[in-house]
Amino acid sequence: MEKNGMSLQIINPNAAGIDVGSGIACGPRGPDCRKRTLCVYTKDLQQIIDYLRAHKITSATIESSGSY
């Protein structure tokens, strides 16, 4: 990944990011990177789990950009 002449090494290609405040999950990086909207119902959370498993995500980082 390069931006403004700087390069970052991908440490964990099987990681995803989840923004709880805006309700978005994204992972993995590359052509399969897709944003998914998160909802709070059990069936919605199960769909996110299925999505992460289908893309071989083994770890996730969670943040909240809004109030919670």
Phi and psi in radians as a Rosetta constraint file:
Dihedral C 1 N 2 CA 2 C 2 CIRCULARHARMONIC -2.266 0.35
Dihedral N 2 CA 2 C 2 N 3 CIRCULARHARMONIC 2.448 0.35
Dihedral C 2 N 3 CA 3 C 3 CIRCULARHARMONIC -2.669 0.35
Dihedral N 3 CA 3 C 3 N 4 CIRCULARHARMONIC 2.200 0.35
Dihedral C 3 N 4 CA 4 C 4 CIRCULARHARMONIC 0.989 0.35
Dihedral N 4 CA 4 C 4 N 5 CIRCULARHARMONIC 0.656 0.35
Dihedral C 4 N 5 CA 5 C 5 CIRCULARHARMONIC 1.361 0.35
Dihedral N 5 CA 5 C 5 N 6 CIRCULARHARMONIC 0.021 0.35
Dihedral C 5 N 6 CA 6 C 6 CIRCULARHARMONIC -1.773 0.35
Dihedral N 6 CA 6 C 6 N 7 CIRCULARHARMONIC 2.580 0.35
Dihedral C 6 N 7 CA 7 C 7 CIRCULARHARMONIC -2.169 0.35
Dihedral N 7 CA 7 C 7 N 8 CIRCULARHARMONIC 2.379 0.35
Dihedral C 7 N 8 CA 8 C 8 CIRCULARHARMONIC -2.071 0.35
Dihedral N 8 CA 8 C 8 N 9 CIRCULARHARMONIC 2.419 0.35
Dihedral C 8 N 9 CA 9 C 9 CIRCULARHARMONIC -1.515 0.35
Dihedral N 9 CA 9 C 9 N 10 CIRCULARHARMONIC 2.375 0.35
Dihedral C 9 N 10 CA 10 C 10 CIRCULARHARMONIC -1.371 0.35
Dihedral N 10 CA 10 C 10 N 11 CIRCULARHARMONIC 2.063 0.35
Dihedral C 10 N 11 CA 11 C 11 CIRCULARHARMONIC -1.548 0.35
Dihedral N 11 CA 11 C 11 N 12 CIRCULARHARMONIC -0.741 0.35
Dihedral C 11 N 12 CA 12 C 12 CIRCULARHARMONIC -2.316 0.35
Dihedral N 12 CA 12 C 12 N 13 CIRCULARHARMONIC 1.689 0.35
Dihedral C 12 N 13 CA 13 C 13 CIRCULARHARMONIC -1.217 0.35
Dihedral N 13 CA 13 C 13 N 14 CIRCULARHARMONIC -0.194 0.35
Dihedral C 13 N 14 CA 14 C 14 CIRCULARHARMONIC -1.826 0.35
Dihedral N 14 CA 14 C 14 N 15 CIRCULARHARMONIC 0.638 0.35
Dihedral C 14 N 15 CA 15 C 15 CIRCULARHARMONIC -1.986 0.35
Dihedral N 15 CA 15 C 15 N 16 CIRCULARHARMONIC 2.713 0.35
Dihedral C 15 N 16 CA 16 C 16 CIRCULARHARMONIC -2.291 0.35
Dihedral N 16 CA 16 C 16 N 17 CIRCULARHARMONIC 2.781 0.35
Dihedral C 16 N 17 CA 17 C 17 CIRCULARHARMONIC -2.009 0.35
Dihedral N 17 CA 17 C 17 N 18 CIRCULARHARMONIC 2.406 0.35
Dihedral C 17 N 18 CA 18 C 18 CIRCULARHARMONIC -2.214 0.35
Dihedral N 18 CA 18 C 18 N 19 CIRCULARHARMONIC 2.151 0.35
Dihedral C 18 N 19 CA 19 C 19 CIRCULARHARMONIC -1.801 0.35
Dihedral N 19 CA 19 C 19 N 20 CIRCULARHARMONIC 1.797 0.35
Dihedral C 19 N 20 CA 20 C 20 CIRCULARHARMONIC -1.166 0.35
Dihedral N 20 CA 20 C 20 N 21 CIRCULARHARMONIC -0.659 0.35
Dihedral C 20 N 21 CA 21 C 21 CIRCULARHARMONIC -1.104 0.35
Dihedral N 21 CA 21 C 21 N 22 CIRCULARHARMONIC -0.723 0.35
Dihedral C 21 N 22 CA 22 C 22 CIRCULARHARMONIC -1.709 0.35
Dihedral N 22 CA 22 C 22 N 23 CIRCULARHARMONIC -0.106 0.35
Dihedral C 22 N 23 CA 23 C 23 CIRCULARHARMONIC 1.248 0.35
Dihedral N 23 CA 23 C 23 N 24 CIRCULARHARMONIC 0.745 0.35
Dihedral C 23 N 24 CA 24 C 24 CIRCULARHARMONIC -2.236 0.35
Dihedral N 24 CA 24 C 24 N 25 CIRCULARHARMONIC 2.416 0.35
Dihedral C 24 N 25 CA 25 C 25 CIRCULARHARMONIC -2.108 0.35
Dihedral N 25 CA 25 C 25 N 26 CIRCULARHARMONIC 2.488 0.35
Dihedral C 25 N 26 CA 26 C 26 CIRCULARHARMONIC -2.467 0.35
Dihedral N 26 CA 26 C 26 N 27 CIRCULARHARMONIC 2.391 0.35
Dihedral C 26 N 27 CA 27 C 27 CIRCULARHARMONIC 2.901 0.35
Dihedral N 27 CA 27 C 27 N 28 CIRCULARHARMONIC 2.736 0.35
Dihedral C 27 N 28 CA 28 C 28 CIRCULARHARMONIC -1.428 0.35
Dihedral N 28 CA 28 C 28 N 29 CIRCULARHARMONIC 3.076 0.35
Dihedral C 28 N 29 CA 29 C 29 CIRCULARHARMONIC -1.358 0.35
Dihedral N 29 CA 29 C 29 N 30 CIRCULARHARMONIC 2.559 0.35
Dihedral C 29 N 30 CA 30 C 30 CIRCULARHARMONIC 2.026 0.35
Dihedral N 30 CA 30 C 30 N 31 CIRCULARHARMONIC -2.754 0.35
Dihedral C 30 N 31 CA 31 C 31 CIRCULARHARMONIC -1.110 0.35
Dihedral N 31 CA 31 C 31 N 32 CIRCULARHARMONIC -0.400 0.35
Dihedral C 31 N 32 CA 32 C 32 CIRCULARHARMONIC -1.634 0.35
Dihedral N 32 CA 32 C 32 N 33 CIRCULARHARMONIC 0.106 0.35
Dihedral C 32 N 33 CA 33 C 33 CIRCULARHARMONIC -1.183 0.35
Dihedral N 33 CA 33 C 33 N 34 CIRCULARHARMONIC 2.104 0.35
Dihedral C 33 N 34 CA 34 C 34 CIRCULARHARMONIC -2.399 0.35
Dihedral N 34 CA 34 C 34 N 35 CIRCULARHARMONIC 2.506 0.35
Dihedral C 34 N 35 CA 35 C 35 CIRCULARHARMONIC -1.613 0.35
Dihedral N 35 CA 35 C 35 N 36 CIRCULARHARMONIC 2.389 0.35
Dihedral C 35 N 36 CA 36 C 36 CIRCULARHARMONIC -2.137 0.35
Dihedral N 36 CA 36 C 36 N 37 CIRCULARHARMONIC 2.415 0.35
Dihedral C 36 N 37 CA 37 C 37 CIRCULARHARMONIC -1.446 0.35
Dihedral N 37 CA 37 C 37 N 38 CIRCULARHARMONIC 2.325 0.35
Dihedral C 37 N 38 CA 38 C 38 CIRCULARHARMONIC -1.683 0.35
Dihedral N 38 CA 38 C 38 N 39 CIRCULARHARMONIC 2.436 0.35
Dihedral C 38 N 39 CA 39 C 39 CIRCULARHARMONIC -2.145 0.35
Dihedral N 39 CA 39 C 39 N 40 CIRCULARHARMONIC 3.007 0.35
Dihedral C 39 N 40 CA 40 C 40 CIRCULARHARMONIC -1.760 0.35
Dihedral N 40 CA 40 C 40 N 41 CIRCULARHARMONIC -0.068 0.35
Dihedral C 40 N 41 CA 41 C 41 CIRCULARHARMONIC -1.386 0.35
Dihedral N 41 CA 41 C 41 N 42 CIRCULARHARMONIC 2.666 0.35
Dihedral C 41 N 42 CA 42 C 42 CIRCULARHARMONIC -0.947 0.35
Dihedral N 42 CA 42 C 42 N 43 CIRCULARHARMONIC -0.789 0.35
Dihedral C 42 N 43 CA 43 C 43 CIRCULARHARMONIC -1.114 0.35
Dihedral N 43 CA 43 C 43 N 44 CIRCULARHARMONIC -0.606 0.35
Dihedral C 43 N 44 CA 44 C 44 CIRCULARHARMONIC -1.203 0.35
Dihedral N 44 CA 44 C 44 N 45 CIRCULARHARMONIC -0.753 0.35
Dihedral C 44 N 45 CA 45 C 45 CIRCULARHARMONIC -1.131 0.35
Dihedral N 45 CA 45 C 45 N 46 CIRCULARHARMONIC -0.633 0.35
Dihedral C 45 N 46 CA 46 C 46 CIRCULARHARMONIC -1.129 0.35
Dihedral N 46 CA 46 C 46 N 47 CIRCULARHARMONIC -0.638 0.35
Dihedral C 46 N 47 CA 47 C 47 CIRCULARHARMONIC -1.133 0.35
Dihedral N 47 CA 47 C 47 N 48 CIRCULARHARMONIC -0.680 0.35
Dihedral C 47 N 48 CA 48 C 48 CIRCULARHARMONIC -1.130 0.35
Dihedral N 48 CA 48 C 48 N 49 CIRCULARHARMONIC -0.737 0.35
Dihedral C 48 N 49 CA 49 C 49 CIRCULARHARMONIC -1.040 0.35
Dihedral N 49 CA 49 C 49 N 50 CIRCULARHARMONIC -0.798 0.35
Dihedral C 49 N 50 CA 50 C 50 CIRCULARHARMONIC -1.064 0.35
Dihedral N 50 CA 50 C 50 N 51 CIRCULARHARMONIC -0.729 0.35
Dihedral C 50 N 51 CA 51 C 51 CIRCULARHARMONIC -1.078 0.35
Dihedral N 51 CA 51 C 51 N 52 CIRCULARHARMONIC -0.825 0.35
Dihedral C 51 N 52 CA 52 C 52 CIRCULARHARMONIC -1.124 0.35
Dihedral N 52 CA 52 C 52 N 53 CIRCULARHARMONIC -0.710 0.35
Dihedral C 52 N 53 CA 53 C 53 CIRCULARHARMONIC -1.143 0.35
Dihedral N 53 CA 53 C 53 N 54 CIRCULARHARMONIC -0.721 0.35
Dihedral C 53 N 54 CA 54 C 54 CIRCULARHARMONIC -1.080 0.35
Dihedral N 54 CA 54 C 54 N 55 CIRCULARHARMONIC -0.508 0.35
Dihedral C 54 N 55 CA 55 C 55 CIRCULARHARMONIC -1.725 0.35
Dihedral N 55 CA 55 C 55 N 56 CIRCULARHARMONIC 0.276 0.35
Dihedral C 55 N 56 CA 56 C 56 CIRCULARHARMONIC 0.994 0.35
Dihedral N 56 CA 56 C 56 N 57 CIRCULARHARMONIC 0.647 0.35
Dihedral C 56 N 57 CA 57 C 57 CIRCULARHARMONIC -1.329 0.35
Dihedral N 57 CA 57 C 57 N 58 CIRCULARHARMONIC 2.206 0.35
Dihedral C 57 N 58 CA 58 C 58 CIRCULARHARMONIC -1.909 0.35
Dihedral N 58 CA 58 C 58 N 59 CIRCULARHARMONIC -0.225 0.35
Dihedral C 58 N 59 CA 59 C 59 CIRCULARHARMONIC -2.650 0.35
Dihedral N 59 CA 59 C 59 N 60 CIRCULARHARMONIC 2.730 0.35
Dihedral C 59 N 60 CA 60 C 60 CIRCULARHARMONIC -2.480 0.35
Dihedral N 60 CA 60 C 60 N 61 CIRCULARHARMONIC 2.581 0.35
Dihedral C 60 N 61 CA 61 C 61 CIRCULARHARMONIC -1.894 0.35
Dihedral N 61 CA 61 C 61 N 62 CIRCULARHARMONIC 2.331 0.35
Dihedral C 61 N 62 CA 62 C 62 CIRCULARHARMONIC -2.061 0.35
Dihedral N 62 CA 62 C 62 N 63 CIRCULARHARMONIC 2.355 0.35
Dihedral C 62 N 63 CA 63 C 63 CIRCULARHARMONIC -2.410 0.35
Dihedral N 63 CA 63 C 63 N 64 CIRCULARHARMONIC 2.912 0.35
Dihedral C 63 N 64 CA 64 C 64 CIRCULARHARMONIC -2.262 0.35
Dihedral N 64 CA 64 C 64 N 65 CIRCULARHARMONIC 1.970 0.35
Dihedral C 64 N 65 CA 65 C 65 CIRCULARHARMONIC -1.561 0.35
Dihedral N 65 CA 65 C 65 N 66 CIRCULARHARMONIC -0.110 0.35
Dihedral C 65 N 66 CA 66 C 66 CIRCULARHARMONIC -2.151 0.35
Dihedral N 66 CA 66 C 66 N 67 CIRCULARHARMONIC -2.874 0.35
Dihedral C 66 N 67 CA 67 C 67 CIRCULARHARMONIC -1.460 0.35
Dihedral N 67 CA 67 C 67 N 68 CIRCULARHARMONIC 2.624 0.35
